[in-house]
Amino acid sequence: MESKGSSSTPPPDIHVSPVDECVGAEENQQQSSSRSDGAQAKEDTNIHASQPDGTSLKLVQSGSKLCGYLNKQGGPLKAWKSRWFAYEEKSCQLFYYRMAQDINPLGKVDLSRATFSYPLQGEEGTFHIQTPERTFILKAANRDTQMYWLQQLQLKRGLFREQHAEHQSMPRPDNLTVESTPSANCPANFLPMVKTPSGLVGEEAASLPAPGLNNPLNMSIKHPLIELQNTMHSFRNRQSQEIRQSVFHIDDPNDTQKTPSSKTHTLSVPTAGSSQTPESPSNAKCVDLHKNPLSTVSQYRKSWKEKFQPQELDRSQLQHEKLSLAEEVKAQKELVLLLHKVLEDAQLEKRTCAQFLAAEGEQERLELLRHGERRAAELRNHLESLQQENENLRRDLNQRDSHIAELQESVQLLMHKNQAKQEVILKLSEKLAGCGEDQHCTNGLETETFKQLTLENMHLKDDLKAYKTQNQYLNSEIYQLTTLWRKSSKQEQSLIVKCAVLEANNCQMESRYLGILQKLQESEELNPELREAIKKVLKDAVQADLNAAIKINPISEYDEYGFKIAVDYKVEDLKLLAKIQALEIRSQNLLNHEECDGPLLARCAQLLFGRPEAELSSSTELKGLLRTGLPREYRVKVWRFMIQTRTKTLRERHPDRYQELCEKSRTSPHLVPRQIQLDLDRTLTTNQYFSPPPSPLIQKLERVLQAFSWQNPTIGYVQGLNRLAAIALLVLQDEEDAFWCLVVVVEDIMPHNYYTKGLLGCQADQRVLKDLMSEKLPRLTAHLEALNVDVSLITVEWFLVLFVESLPTRILFKVWDTFLYEGVKVIFRYALALFKYREEDILKIQDSVEMYQYLRFFPITIADGRKLTSIAFNDMNPLPMKLLRTRRAVHLEHLRAEIRELENLQKAYKAERVRSKDKELDTLASEDEEEV
């Protein structure tokens, strides 16, 4: 099998075998012929699929068309009919004809919304195309052709959907964006790519005779007119088809000139003058290799082994000699180094003697002797160090020898154990052999059963392989459909966002319209008829139900914590204001509906997701997140972290403190303040969880307030603590957590004299607030002083209950998030921000009664929480805590002085009253004596 031009030694690397060489030559010839014939066909789109190794496999060849013969089940008899199927790229439709030469299709299949599957137990090559209208049952020639059709239809459908989505992308509003993910341009590698079946699909299949052409059942009964048109067209063009080539004609590969491929590797290297002809030995060699390639390769290997076996023996001997010579060279090198050192010492001694003899005076010779002595001392020291090192090495060597002895003993022990195990194994093997001899007679009877089980096992393996293939294909189909569903969902989400923006704009326009009508009604220039008409329009607008219209994103009447969103004003003059406020709140809710679905939710997930309360820590990121506002799903975790951080020491000393206080309240109910029972029914009346009397939250609230009255007897209970505890219960849901939250607010964050009998700390903070308003809001302060309006009558409730029932709940919980982390200065920031938010509206009011009425309800009408937060933490800067403490201390001193002065006046008044009573008694006694 060796060629004449080959050398005596084998080539180092053989990448292509002779069999591959011949097969590659034939494939190149077929490809060249198919390229020459396919130039007449219509051009199609190239589709590439990424392979795992990074290469690219072309699924549909350039210039080819997805077409071929398939059997279609149809008709009343459910019979198989042969049809020519061709895919149309622009419309994503699969047309089918009776023959490839027909001009009018019998029907079409819309693939843009179709799904593909194939039954495992059905006939081989059967697969289904399911559309919203009907299901098409098709059958290919074999399983490979079936999988090829399914993969190509999947890719065509995906490509069409990609192009369709690019042309019909929906516009989005500027202030709202929808995050998009990169689309999968390449199919998922669930299945290995099926190669194009030769002769069964593509344009070359058109030259083959149509299967079932003479079968009478192959005719289409539903389309007789189309059948007649196709028959006439075929009869009319028969002569021209005999002369000209068909559109799907393919030349015989044997007729084309065979050109060798430039990329084919050959095993043998021909000589310069040699040439290969079809009758040359090399071609004959290829034919032989096609017949029996495995035997040829084995002969090659055997010949090389026989030829080079003696050389391998000589090579091993030479390697052994090489190793021995290398050891000898190493020993000689060590000897040479030792001789070099001896020579250097001798030369040094000779040089020293020459210097001593050449010295002129005794002084120089004495110096040389001293130098020699110093040198000898250094050498002795060096010798001692070497001896010490030698001793250490010997000691280490002895230790290692002892360790080696121990290891040898353990090895001997293991060898004994191994020998014992080997004996046991031999005994068990003998027993097993004896059992095998006993069962040998029964094996003959079980041979048939074993064969049946083997056959069943093979069938089960085939079924398992088929199920795996079907599972892989269904995974591919699910992946394709999921991609299409995600794109549709994005388009739907874009439409929903756009509708929400339009509805929000509509609510804003309606609120502005009602405001303008209110101003027109108050105008004195209108005649009575127009005034009456505007009044009627306003009355109808107030009575109209806000939620009666159909809305894309319906907003509930109550928020997530049970508070009523729109406030019901009982005063007739304020009902129009309630309507305008409800419209503004709905507009803000629609615009901020996706507030927590964007960067805020991503920041919360990055900082808080999967971390328990014990692993959280105070940081700048957490502070910024709290100022923005926490989503509801993370609020409970962060509140518990802040409460546990502030009460860690107290709870470690008294782990069962809450249970002990509840037991005291139960055993001594007469010592609990009665005001708690009176205030329970008046707690958060606009909240649906506290409105019914038998609500479980009301019972929890009662136990929390009673426990706190025992926890802090100095305060006991004052009005306002019920609302603080209710907010803690709504968020935390656990009554013990709510109790510790109330303890943190009253005893840790707020000043110690804030909830005492005289509210001394709260009064001092009201004076601090006035000072800050005069600095940061001078125009507003001057306007209020001109009207003799004291804002502390309004703001004292803000400070005592932390804006509960004064702000919308969406803003209220943002205030509490920041308050539990930063402290009491947050109340000052938001109080100043509220006045700044409505400064222009307040400056327009010129009546003190109207001013008090407006200041009492305007905070609940705030709709834009982001704007209010920005004013509080940006426009009100700087506001350090040190400044608040300093001013609070100054005002506390003034208040205490005023209280002492008042107490002195009261004492003087009482003393004067006692003296006046004594004088009256003396006067009455003297009058009685005179009468007597």
Sequence and secondary structure as in RCSB ss.txt:
>XXXX:A:sequence
MESKGSSSTPPPDIHVSPVDECVGAEENQQQSSSRSDGAQAKEDTNIHASQPDGTSLKLVQSGSKLCGYLNKQGG
PLKAWKSRWFAYEEKSCQLFYYRMAQDINPLGKVDLSRATFSYPLQGEEGTFHIQTPERTFILKAANRDTQMYWL
QQLQLKRGLFREQHAEHQSMPRPDNLTVESTPSANCPANFLPMVKTPSGLVGEEAASLPAPGLNNPLNMSIKHPL
IELQNTMHSFRNRQSQEIRQSVFHIDDPNDTQKTPSSKTHTLSVPTAGSSQTPESPSNAKCVDLHKNPLSTVSQY
RKSWKEKFQPQELDRSQLQHEKLSLAEEVKAQKELVLLLHKVLEDAQLEKRTCAQFLAAEGEQERLELLRHGERR
AAELRNHLESLQQENENLRRDLNQRDSHIAELQESVQLLMHKNQAKQEVILKLSEKLAGCGEDQHCTNGLETETF
KQLTLENMHLKDDLKAYKTQNQYLNSEIYQLTTLWRKSSKQEQSLIVKCAVLEANNCQMESRYLGILQKLQESEE
LNPELREAIKKVLKDAVQADLNAAIKINPISEYDEYGFKIAVDYKVEDLKLLAKIQALEIRSQNLLNHEECDGPL
LARCAQLLFGRPEAELSSSTELKGLLRTGLPREYRVKVWRFMIQTRTKTLRERHPDRYQELCEKSRTSPHLVPRQ
IQLDLDRTLTTNQYFSPPPSPLIQKLERVLQAFSWQNPTIGYVQGLNRLAAIALLVLQDEEDAFWCLVVVVEDIM
PHNYYTKGLLGCQADQRVLKDLMSEKLPRLTAHLEALNVDVSLITVEWFLVLFVESLPTRILFKVWDTFLYEGVK
VIFRYALALFKYREEDILKIQDSVEMYQYLRFFPITIADGRKLTSIAFNDMNPLPMKLLRTRRAVHLEHLRAEIR
ELENLQKAYKAERVRSKDKELDTLASEDEEEV
>XXXX:A:secstr
   TT  SS  S   S HHHHHHHHHHHHHHHHHHHHHTTS     EEEE TTS EEEEE TT   EEEEEEEET
TTTEEEEEEEEEETTTTEEEEESSTT SS SEEEE TT EEE  SSS TTEEEEE SS EEEEE SSHHHHHHHH
HHHHHHHHHHHHHHHHHT     TT          S  TTS      TTTBSGGGGGS  TTTT GGGS SS HH
HHHHHHHHHHHTHHHHHHS  TT    TTTS     TT   SS   TT    TTSHHHHHHHHHHH HHHHHHHH
HHHHHHHHHHHHHHHHHHHHHHHHHHHHHHHHHHHHHHHHHHHHHHHHHHHHHHHHHH  SHHHHHHHHHHHHHH
HHHHHHHHHHHHHHHHHHHHHHHHHHHHHHHHHHHHHHHHHHHHHHHHHHHHHHHHHHHHHHHHHHHHHHHHHHH
HHHHHHHHHHHHHHHHHHHHHHHHHHHHHHHHHHHHHHHHHHHHHHHHHHHHHHHHHHHHHHHHHHHHHHHH SS
S HHHHHHHHHHHHHHHHS TT S  SS   SB TTSBBSS    SGGGHHHHHHHHHHHHHHHHHTTTGGGSHH
HHHHHHHHTT  GGG    HHHHHHHHH   HHHHHHHHHHHHHHHTHHHHHH TTHHHHHHHHHHH GGGS TH
HHHHHTTS TTBTTTSSTT HHHHHHHHHHHHHHHH TTT   TTHHHHHHHHHHHH  HHHHHHHHHIIIIIIS
 TTSSSTT HHHHHHHHHHHHHHHHH HHHHHHHHHTT  THHHHHHHHHHTTTTTS HHHHHHHHHHHHHH TH
HHHHHHHHHHHHTHHHHHT   HHHHHHHHHHGGGG   HHHHHHIIIIIT    HHHHHHHHHHHHHHHHHHHH
HHHHHHHHHHHHHHHHHHHHHHHHHHHHHHH 
